[in-house]
Amino acid sequence: MERLAFKMYLNEGQKEEYKKRHNELWPELRQLLKGAGVSEYSIFLDEETNILFAFQKVSGDGGSQDLGQTEIVRKWWTYMADIMETNDDNSPKMVPLDEVFYME
């Protein structure tokens, strides 16, 4: 099991909308993530900087950000593009983070 972490950038004033959309996560997207081996997926918000910190455990070949070739993920990216910083293909601007400490 691999642990992945990354950060993304939420647009100012979009906390409640971001939470709402994730609380209503599409069942087919949830199924895709779980089927790809993504588990224990958490996203935290630093309200001072609007930086989103994401953590997930992965037992498959890659994390959630590696599923961009699927139609449902591309559709989700488009749905989220108005409330966060994105790349030209609507994928979230994200920065992978290196693990520097872990305690089990």
Phi, psi and omega per residue, in radians:
M1 nan 2.186 3.106
E2 -1.748 2.525 3.058
R3 -1.877 2.240 3.129
L4 -2.093 2.538 3.053
A5 -2.443 2.559 3.107
F6 -2.741 2.863 3.090
K7 -2.098 2.644 3.100
M8 -2.361 3.110 -3.008
Y9 -2.256 2.055 3.128
L10 -1.565 2.444 3.059
N11 -1.215 2.588 -3.140
E12 -0.900 2.339 3.038
G13 1.330 0.253 -3.062
Q14 -1.868 0.186 -3.085
K15 -0.967 -0.916 -3.054
E16 -1.140 -0.680 3.109
E17 -1.169 -0.695 3.104
Y18 -1.073 -0.815 3.110
K19 -1.068 -0.782 -3.125
K20 -1.018 -0.850 -3.109
R21 -1.102 -0.664 3.132
H22 -1.323 -0.553 3.052
N23 -1.147 -0.408 3.125
E24 -1.871 0.527 -3.107
L25 -0.869 2.278 -3.103
W26 -1.036 2.303 -3.130
P27 -0.970 -0.670 -3.124
E28 -1.199 -0.500 3.069
L29 -1.296 -0.754 3.078
R30 -1.007 -0.775 -3.137
Q31 -1.107 -0.737 3.106
L32 -1.056 -0.837 -3.129
L33 -1.043 -0.874 -3.141
K34 -1.083 -0.716 3.120
G35 -1.122 -0.482 3.114
A36 -1.485 -0.021 3.098
G37 1.644 0.203 3.121
V38 -1.500 2.225 3.100
S39 -2.465 2.936 3.137
E40 0.806 0.906 -3.103
Y41 -1.553 2.040 3.121
S42 -2.199 2.531 3.048
I43 -2.278 2.249 3.139
F44 -2.035 2.650 3.133
L45 -2.042 2.233 2.944
D46 -1.599 1.792 -3.032
E47 -1.189 -0.353 3.107
E48 -1.252 -0.519 -3.058
T49 -2.061 -0.152 -3.034
N50 1.079 0.449 3.071
I51 -1.579 2.274 3.047
L52 -1.647 2.286 3.083
F53 -1.917 2.118 -3.107
A54 -1.977 2.480 3.095
F55 -2.366 2.424 3.071
Q56 -2.658 2.647 2.986
K57 -1.736 2.458 -3.066
V58 -2.318 2.242 3.060
S59 -1.926 -0.029 3.139
G60 -1.687 -2.670 -3.078
D61 -1.459 -0.210 -3.121
G62 -3.047 3.045 -3.119
G63 -1.560 -2.990 -3.089
S64 -1.030 -0.578 -3.098
Q65 -1.290 -0.141 3.114
D66 -1.638 0.104 -3.098
L67 -1.788 0.305 -3.058
G68 -1.146 -0.194 3.111
Q69 -1.437 -0.153 -3.110
T70 -1.531 2.577 -3.102
E71 -1.082 -0.747 -3.081
I72 -1.158 -0.651 3.108
V73 -1.192 -0.726 3.102
R74 -1.103 -0.661 3.089
K75 -1.133 -0.730 3.100
W76 -1.101 -0.772 3.129
W77 -1.020 -0.766 3.119
T78 -1.103 -0.718 3.118
Y79 -1.076 -0.623 -3.078
M80 -1.584 -0.191 -2.986
A81 -1.069 -0.434 -3.104
D82 -1.413 -0.155 -3.099
I83 -2.095 0.036 3.109
M84 -2.560 2.877 3.124
E85 -1.272 2.311 -3.098
T86 -2.319 2.869 3.007
N87 -1.466 3.094 -3.114
D88 -1.036 -0.492 3.138
D89 -1.595 0.225 -3.117
N90 1.290 -0.007 3.050
S91 -1.152 2.545 3.141
P92 -1.105 2.437 2.967
K93 -1.184 2.103 -3.096
M94 -2.412 2.644 3.128
V95 -2.184 2.058 3.081
P96 -1.142 2.555 -3.138
L97 -2.010 2.414 3.100
D98 -1.485 2.362 3.065
E99 -1.319 2.218 3.136
V100 -2.016 -0.116 3.075
F101 -2.766 2.480 3.045
Y102 -2.596 2.321 3.067
M103 -2.193 2.195 3.137
E104 -1.668 nan nan
